[in-house]
Amino acid sequence: MKNNLLLISLIFFLSNANAENVKIEENNDLLFNCELTKNILKNSEFNYQTFSKSETKKKDIDTLTILSKKPDIFKIQGLSSFLSNANDYEVKIANKEIFFFKAFNSKRNYSESGILTRQTGELVHEITQSFEDKDKEKDITFYQCKIKQEI
């Protein structure tokens, strides 16, 4: 149930992200470790099929680093090479309740986004490829995160 609520929140934030794409309210240097809980795939083979941790090749995240500095600096390391190497995220929000981010490639046919809820430690990471409806692929991964260290 909590994951469904988080997914609905993510969709809400994604749809309203253009209203305020950058809002860094907190200075943070945090390290998390995150345990994979499930993975949902939507592609030519699967239509939003859910896979448990044992059914996927994805792994836990030993070190997820989040850096946010007022007014507009946000960086995340350890979630994916795409996000770690992205020069700037189109959406970056950090406050007492959430970290929310979204980045596109230069052709805008690939994006990664995520939301980490601080109170529950839930992280949802979404990868979207090919933005034409018939070919759209999604890979949505759920994690349970704990603060490892404040740096």
ABEGO torsion letter per residue (X at the ends): XAAAAAAAAAAAAAAAAAABABBBABBBBBBBBBBBABBBBBBAABBGBBBBAAABABBBBABBBBBBBOAABBBBBGABAAAAABABBABBBBBAABBBBBBBBAAGABBBBBBBBAAAGBBBBBBBBEABAAABBBBBBBBBBBBABBX
